[in-house]
Amino acid sequence: MSESYWPQVDIIAPCRNSVRYLPQMIESVLHQDYPKVKLFIQDGGSTDGTIDILNRYPIRWASEADNGISQALNRAIRATEGEIIGFTSTDDLVRPGAVTAAVEAFKRNPEVVMVYGDCYLIDQMGRIFNLLKSRSFDLDVLFWGNYIPYQSVYVRRQAICELGGYDESLKLAQDWDMWIRLGARYPERCFKYIRRTQGSYRFVYDSARWRNLAEAANCHYKAMSRFFNDSEKAARLRDKKKALGSSLLWLSVLHVLAGQKSLACRRYFRAVLIYPRLLLTRNGVLGLVRIVAGVRFWRVYKKVQHAIGLTKFAGLQDA
């Protein structure tokens, strides 16, 4: 891209019955300083007043019943034309200057297909209580945990279309599935991490993911299994056994949170069997603690983290 060329950026968001936080998300996009950014919202047939809110703003949107987030995302991708696609959710926010920062990263690095950054964790009141810190792209590490915040990602349309879009059989975990598929197709130099807070993720206990943790675990397992069963994709990993063991360890935590303790134990011991050195790692030890302590301990831990974080980030609440 030349210095004088400013590509069109389309930020897309799936939506369904999102009346509570939707206006804040829309305003966070409309207030971006980038000259060529558009928002497209793919609604799934809301009945709570969401459509009335969408009609108030100068944005593009469509409303049609769907079978999940992946289908909504694919419809939004087909309905837009921008060279670069950004992502957010109706609960979340795009940080000021985020689009400009992403485009500048693309312009400085023409070979890059995906740009991402850090993300604030906010509560239902919009108060910052944690920072989701990302890192330089490493496909192996993506199987230890999804360190790429969805709300911070911008991808070239061509790259997503080459993969056929999102897998509509995945009701959840579709973002992680997309990152690992992109990672299997492109070398690490095609991914650019910028050390900047690009979005805010609203931690809401009644969101789709937290209401359906068992389904999240099932989708994670399906995406993981499909990747490792593809010898060409798995060959891109430096240490297949470590990646598979780490992914199963992560999966065991999802089962704990879903109340599936027996299944969590089976996943955990399979992870250790595949990669015994997990027992010597911090994540391996914490995984076992989580299984023993159960979901109640985790919820208490998150509440304490929230209380401490509100104090730590108090000076940023109006930023």
C-alpha positions in Angstrom: 0.0 0.0 0.0 1.3 3.4 -0.9 1.7 6.2 1.7 -1.2 8.1 0.2 -3.5 5.1 0.0 -6.0 4.6 2.8 -7.8 1.2 2.4 -11.4 0.7 3.3 -11.8 -0.9 6.7 -15.1 -2.7 7.6 -15.7 -3.6 11.2 -18.2 -6.4 11.5 -20.2 -7.5 14.6 -22.7 -10.3 15.1 -25.7 -9.3 17.1 -28.7 -10.7 18.8 -30.8 -9.1 21.5 -28.0 -6.7 22.4 -30.0 -3.6 23.4 -28.0 -3.0 26.7 -24.5 -2.4 25.3 -25.1 -1.9 21.6 -25.1 1.9 21.6 -21.7 2.1 23.3 -20.1 -0.3 20.8 -21.5 1.7 17.8 -20.3 5.0 19.2 -16.8 3.5 19.8 -16.6 2.8 16.0 -18.2 6.0 14.8 -15.7 8.0 16.9 -12.7 6.5 15.2 -10.3 9.0 13.7 -9.6 6.8 10.6 -11.2 8.4 7.4 -12.5 5.2 5.7 -14.0 2.9 8.3 -17.5 1.5 8.2 -19.5 -0.6 10.7 -21.7 -3.5 9.6 -23.9 -5.3 12.1 -25.3 -8.7 11.3 -28.3 -9.2 13.5 -29.8 -12.6 14.2 -33.4 -11.6 14.4 -33.5 -9.6 17.7 -36.8 -9.0 19.5 -35.7 -6.8 22.4 -35.5 -3.3 20.7 -32.1 -3.8 19.1 -33.5 -3.0 15.7 -34.8 0.4 16.9 -31.3 1.2 18.1 -29.8 0.2 14.8 -32.1 2.5 12.9 -30.9 5.5 14.9 -27.3 5.3 13.5 -25.8 6.0 10.1 -24.5 2.4 9.8 -25.2 -0.6 7.6 -26.9 -3.6 9.1 -29.0 -6.7 8.2 -31.3 -8.8 10.3 -32.0 -12.5 9.6 -32.3 -15.6 11.8 -29.1 -17.5 11.8 -27.6 -20.7 13.3 -24.9 -19.1 15.3 -22.0 -16.5 15.4 -20.0 -18.2 12.6 -22.9 -17.9 10.1 -23.5 -14.3 11.2 -19.8 -13.4 10.6 -19.8 -15.1 7.2 -22.9 -13.1 6.2 -21.3 -9.9 7.3 -18.1 -10.7 5.4 -20.1 -11.3 2.2 -22.1 -8.1 2.7 -19.0 -5.9 3.0 -16.2 -5.0 0.5 -13.4 -3.4 2.6 -9.9 -4.6 1.9 -9.4 -5.0 5.7 -11.9 -6.5 8.1 -12.0 -5.7 11.8 -13.9 -7.5 14.5 -15.9 -6.6 17.6 -18.9 -7.8 19.5 -22.0 -5.9 20.7 -20.8 -6.1 24.3 -17.4 -4.8 23.5 -15.6 -1.5 22.5 -13.1 -0.4 19.9 -10.5 1.7 21.5 -9.8 5.3 20.2 -7.3 5.3 17.4 -7.4 1.5 17.0 -8.3 1.5 13.3 -5.6 4.0 12.3 -3.0 2.0 14.3 -3.9 -1.2 12.5 -3.9 0.3 9.0 -0.5 2.0 9.7 0.9 -1.5 10.7 -0.4 -2.9 7.4 1.1 -0.1 5.4 4.5 -0.5 7.1 4.4 -4.3 6.5 2.9 -5.1 3.1 3.3 -8.9 3.6 1.2 -8.9 6.8 -2.3 -10.5 6.6 -3.3 -10.0 10.3 -2.7 -7.2 12.8 -3.7 -7.5 16.5 -2.9 -5.9 19.9 -3.8 -5.9 23.5 -7.3 -5.6 25.0 -8.7 -4.2 28.3 -11.1 -6.4 30.3 -14.1 -4.4 31.4 -17.0 -5.2 33.7 -20.7 -4.6 33.1 -20.3 -1.0 34.2 -17.5 -0.5 31.6 -14.8 -0.2 34.3 -11.4 -1.6 33.4 -10.1 -4.3 35.7 -7.5 -6.2 33.7 -5.3 -6.0 30.6 -5.3 -9.0 28.3 -1.7 -8.8 27.1 -0.9 -10.5 23.8 2.4 -11.4 22.2 4.2 -11.9 18.9 2.6 -14.6 16.8 3.6 -18.2 17.6 1.4 -21.0 16.3 2.6 -23.5 18.9 1.7 -21.1 21.7 -1.8 -20.7 20.4 -2.4 -24.3 21.5 -1.5 -23.3 25.1 -4.3 -20.7 25.1 -5.9 -18.1 22.9 -3.6 -15.1 23.5 -5.1 -13.1 20.5 -8.0 -10.9 21.7 -10.8 -11.0 19.1 -11.6 -7.4 19.7 -8.1 -6.3 18.6 -7.9 -8.1 15.3 -7.8 -6.8 11.7 -7.4 -9.2 8.8 -7.0 -8.8 5.1 -10.3 -9.9 3.4 -8.4 -12.0 0.9 -6.8 -14.1 3.7 -10.2 -15.0 5.3 -11.8 -15.7 1.9 -9.0 -18.0 0.9 -9.9 -20.1 4.0 -13.6 -20.2 3.1 -14.6 -17.9 6.0 -15.6 -19.2 9.4 -16.6 -22.8 10.1 -20.3 -22.6 10.6 -20.4 -26.0 12.4 -18.6 -24.2 15.3 -21.0 -22.3 17.5 -18.2 -21.1 19.7 -14.4 -21.0 19.6 -14.6 -19.9 16.0 -12.1 -17.1 16.5 -9.4 -19.4 17.8 -10.2 -21.8 14.9 -9.6 -19.0 12.5 -6.3 -18.0 14.0 -4.9 -21.5 13.9 -6.0 -22.0 10.3 -4.4 -18.7 9.3 -1.3 -19.7 11.2 -1.1 -23.0 9.3 -1.4 -21.2 6.0 0.9 -18.2 6.5 4.4 -17.9 8.0 4.8 -16.0 11.3 6.2 -12.9 9.6 2.6 -12.4 8.1 1.2 -11.7 11.6 1.9 -8.4 13.3 1.4 -7.8 17.0 1.3 -4.1 17.9 1.9 -3.2 21.5 -1.2 -1.1 21.9 -4.6 -1.6 23.6 -6.9 -2.0 20.6 -10.2 -3.0 22.2 -12.1 -3.6 25.3 -13.7 -7.0 26.1 -16.7 -6.9 28.4 -16.7 -9.8 30.8 -20.4 -10.7 31.1 -21.3 -14.0 32.9 -24.5 -14.3 30.8 -22.8 -13.9 27.4 -23.1 -16.7 24.9 -19.7 -18.2 25.7 -20.3 -18.3 29.5 -23.8 -19.7 29.2 -22.6 -22.5 27.0 -19.2 -23.6 28.4 -19.9 -27.3 27.5 -20.5 -26.3 23.9 -17.4 -24.1 24.0 -15.4 -27.2 25.1 -16.9 -29.3 22.3 -16.1 -26.8 19.7 -12.6 -26.4 20.9 -12.1 -30.2 20.8 -13.5 -30.3 17.3 -11.2 -27.6 16.0 -8.2 -29.0 17.8 -8.8 -32.5 16.5 -9.3 -31.4 12.9 -6.0 -29.5 13.0 -4.0 -32.4 14.4 -5.6 -34.9 12.0 -4.4 -32.8 9.1 -0.7 -33.8 8.7 0.1 -30.8 6.6 -1.2 -28.4 9.2 0.3 -30.2 12.1 3.7 -30.2 10.4 3.8 -26.4 10.9 4.3 -26.9 14.6 7.7 -27.1 16.2 6.6 -29.6 18.9 3.4 -31.4 18.0 3.2 -33.4 21.3 3.6 -30.3 23.5 1.0 -28.4 21.5 -1.5 -31.2 21.7 -0.9 -31.8 25.4 -1.2 -28.1 26.1 -4.4 -27.8 24.1 -5.9 -30.8 26.0 -4.8 -29.1 29.3 -6.7 -25.9 28.2 -9.6 -28.1 27.3 -9.7 -29.7 30.7 -10.1 -26.2 32.3 -13.1 -25.5 30.0 -14.7 -28.8 31.2 -14.1 -27.7 34.8 -15.9 -24.4 34.2 -18.7 -26.3 32.5 -19.1 -28.5 35.6 -17.8 -31.6 33.7 -15.2 -32.7 36.3 -15.0 -36.3 35.2 -14.3 -35.3 31.6 -11.9 -32.7 32.8 -9.9 -35.4 34.6 -9.8 -37.6 31.5 -8.6 -34.7 29.3 -6.0 -33.7 31.9 -4.5 -37.2 32.3 -4.4 -37.7 28.5 -2.5 -34.4 28.2 0.0 -35.5 30.7 0.3 -38.9 29.0 1.1 -37.2 25.7 3.5 -34.7 27.1 4.6 -35.7 30.7 6.6 -32.5 31.2 3.4 -30.6 31.6 3.5 -31.7 35.2 6.6 -29.5 35.7 5.0 -26.4 34.2 3.0 -23.7 36.0 0.0 -24.3 33.7 0.1 -28.0 34.4 0.1 -27.5 38.2 -2.7 -24.8 38.0 -4.7 -27.1 35.8 -4.7 -29.8 38.4 -5.5 -27.3 41.1 -8.5 -26.1 39.1 -9.8 -29.6 38.7 -9.5 -30.3 42.4 -11.0 -27.0 43.5 -13.8 -26.8 40.9 -15.7 -24.0 39.4 -16.6 -22.3 42.7 -13.0 -21.6 43.5 -12.6 -20.1 40.0 -15.5 -17.8 40.4 -14.2 -16.5 43.8 -10.8 -16.0 42.2 -12.3 -13.9 39.3 -14.2 -11.8 41.8 -11.0 -11.1 43.8 -9.2 -10.3 40.5 -12.0 -7.9 39.6 -11.8 -6.1 42.9 -8.0 -5.8 42.8 -8.0 -4.7 39.1 -10.5 -1.9 39.7 -8.0 -0.3 42.1 -5.0 -1.0 39.8 -6.7 0.6 36.7 -8.6 3.3 38.5 -6.8 6.1 36.7 -7.9 4.7 33.3 -11.6 4.5 33.8 -12.3 7.7 31.8 -9.6 7.1 29.2 
